[in-house]
Amino acid sequence: MKLKLDVSEVLRYMGHGGEDAHITQTAQHAIARMEQLAAPRWRWVECAPDALPLSGKDIRRHLAGCDRMAVLCATLGAAVDREIRLTEHRSMLLALALDAAAGEAIEKVCDAAEAEIREAITQSGRFLTGRYSPGYGDLPLSLQPELLTLCDAPRRIGLSVTPTNILTPRKSVTALLGISVHPVSGHARGCGTCGLSADCPYRKRGTHCGA
């Protein structure tokens, strides 16, 4: 897919309102570089919910009424991580902007992947919830290895996980989406279900991440 990033969203990830021309110009430069470097890839599979050791009440609420689910793995590729890491030695502002642009980019990639899944599920006469990722609510990050294994992500899209359950490349996402034969909405993501809400920099500024 061809990425087209929104500078206002990148500035929001940076915690900036766009009033400083230099910061806005830096964000625009980061967007151009991110659109050039990112190599979006994703992989999804359909399975039964009991194919994974799901624990926690939040994911069970999200999958309520669903007898199937889609497991999604998505990444921007290793070049993005490398560029951010190298830029930190030259300009922390640009590195921050690149990191923000990558955040906006992976969200757009996940939106595109979800649209693909939704089209396939709708064509089969079924219904799909939204995405729910490890780290939200009480769905643990320790689930990551199983998600990647189900999608054959290391081989198919170059996405792996460290022993501490950190995805690598870091600008990557995994998610679960419920599938049902009747309309379902799932359990909405937001500050109330996010495990990072207590220390979230967005909430401290009176805003949110949009997740």
TAQUI-V612178 format. One line per field, one symbol per residue. psi: psi as a letter, one per 20 degrees, with the letter a starting at -180 (. if undefined). Layout:
BEGIN
psi->???
END
This chain:
BEGIN
psi->qoqoqohhhghghikqijiohggghgghghgggghhhpmpqrpqqprqhjiqmpqqhghhhhjpjpirqppppqqirhhgggggghhhigohghgghggghhghghghghggghhgggggghhjjaqpaaqpqphqckoqiiigghghghikhghhjkpaqrhjkpqpqhmrqqqppqpqirpqhaopqahhjpijhhjphghhjkarij.
END
